[in-house]
């Protein structure tokens, strides 16, 4: 049941994020603050927070918040707050290190190589200055930083460092799943088509708000 809910929330979140505008490969365009804020704070991200909150509502996590309307509201606020922290950390770190945002679909052929490329892209991005692969320090630090900082507004049962790190790991895992969905999105929408060498698609990824995590 939890896996089914998690999968539905992931597909819903990835579908919303794929519709966002692709970022420019130009370094200065990629990090313009106002478009970045517009992308990361808006109705679509509230909807994604709602998808994550729905999973936690169904599993009653954290249990102190209950399953009523008030509990659901707290879960949405918690997920959206974590998303803001995530992107608030990712932006300056990625800008400082000239890391590309968004997911760039692979030019691989075959299901397994494409899945592997999508999973790898969760932690490996490109330099906007050289196009060379680099560790996605912004994404990783944002995921774990938000997992730990979000403990501040969580009840005592989940306000631990260990759960904070686990929450960050789950966020990366959900972002990896969202990348897989984005990699195969053209086939999902149009089963007979497969265009390769596409520009990066902004949204997510990691852009999944809190990854449906607590």
N, C-alpha and C positions, 0 to 999 in steps of 0.2 A: 504493500500500500504506500509506504513512504517513498519507495523507488519510483512508483508510478506518478505520484504527486510531484516529486522532484523533477522527473522528466518533462511533465507537462509545463511546469513553471519555467524550466530551461528553454523549451521550445518557444513558449510565449515571449520570454525575455529576449531571446536571440532574434525572433521575428521582428520585434519592435526596434531593436538596435540596428538591424541590417538596413532599415529604411533611412538611417541618418546619412548625412552628406559625407563623402570621402574627404579626408584631409589632403592638403597639398603636400607634395614632397619637398617643397621649398621650406628651408629651416625657419625663416621668419614667419611665413604664413602658418606653419604647423603649430606655432606657439602663441598666436595672437590670443590675448586673454579673454576678450569679450566673446568671440565665437566659441571659445572653449567652455566658458561658463554657460553660454546658451545651449551648448550640446549636452552638458553634464547636469544642468539643473532645469528641469522642465517636466511637463505632464507625462512624457513617455517614461521618465525615470520613476515618477511616482507610481505609474502603472506597474513597472517592474518591481518596485518595492512591495506593491500589493501582491504580486505573484509569489514573492518570497515569504511575505507575511502569511499568505494562505497556507503554505506548506507548514509553517510553524504553528499556525492556528490548528491545523488538522492533527498535528502531533503533540499539541499542547506544550510547546517549548518557547520560553520557560514556563513551567507550570504555575508559578506565582501570578502570572498575568491572566490566567483563566482562558476560557473560550468564548466569552461574550464579546459584545461590540467594543467595549472599552479595551479588552485585551487585544483585539484585532487592530485597533487604532494605535496602541503602544507598539505593536510589532511593525506596523508600517512606518511609524516614526523612527523606530530603532534601525530598521533596514535602510531607510533613506538617509538617516544621520550617518550611518556607517559608510554609505556610498559617498557622501560629501567629504568625509574624512579621507577615504580612499583616494579620491581624485585630488583633494587638497594636498596630499602628500605626493602623489604621482606627478602632478604638474610641475612643481619646482625642481624635483629631482630629475625628471625626464628632460626638462628644458636645460638644466645645467649640464647634463651629459649628452645632449643632442640625440635623444632617442625618439624614434618614430612612434606615433600613436596609431592605434587601429590595427586591424588584421589584414594582411596582404595575402590574398589567395595564392596558392602554390601553382606551379606549372607541372606538377607531378602527374603521372598517369597511373591508374589503378587505385583501388579502394584503400588498401593498406598503406602504400606510400603517402597518399593524400591525408589519411588520418594521422599518420606519424608527423607529417609536416605541420598539421594544424595543432597537434599537441605540443610540438616543439616550440611553436610560435608563442605559446603562453609565457615562456621564460626567455626566449631569444627574439630580439627585435633587430632593427637596423639603425645605423647612424644616419641622421638626416644630412650630415655633411659629406659622408663618404659612401653611403649605401652598404657599408660592410656590416655583417652580423655582429651583434653585441648582446651581452646579458641585459635583460629587461629589468634593470635595477629599480626604475620608477614604479613599474607594475608590482614587482615583488615587495618592495618596501611599502607601497601603498596598501597592498593586501594584508600584510602582517601588521603594519602600523594601525590600520583601521580595526583589525581584529582585536588588538590589545586596547586601543583607546576606547572602543565601543563597550568595553567592560564597565566603564564609568556609569553608564545609564542602564545597566543590566541588574537584575535582582541577584541576591547573594549566591544562589545555587549555580550560577554560570559566571560569576565575577572572579575568575581565577586566571592566572597567567597561562596555565596549560590550555584552558578552553579558548583563551585569546589566540594562542598560536594555532590551535585546531581550527578556529574560525577563519583565520587567514589562509590556512591550507585548503579549506573547503572553498574559499573564494577563488583561489587559483584553479582548483579542480573544476569549478563551475565555469570559469573563464575558458578553460581548456575545452570543455564540452560545447560552449558557445562558439568557439573557433571551428570546431568540427561541423556544427550546423551551418556556419557561414561558408565554410569550404564547399559544402554540397548544396548550398541554397539555390543556385541556378537549376540544378537537377530536381530539387524539391518542388520548385515553382513550375519548371518546364522540363519534364523528365527526359526529353530527347536532346536537350542542349547541354553543352559543357564548354563554356568559354574560359580559356586559360589566360594567365598573365594579366589578371585584373588589377586595378589600382586598389590600395588598401581601403577596406570598408570600415569606417569609424563606427564605434559602438561598443561597446565592451569591453567588449569586452571587456572588454572587460568591463565591459560596461554593464554587466549584470549587477544589479544593486545588491550588494552584500551576498550575492550568490544564493539568495534564499536562506542565508545562514542567520544564526542568532547573534 
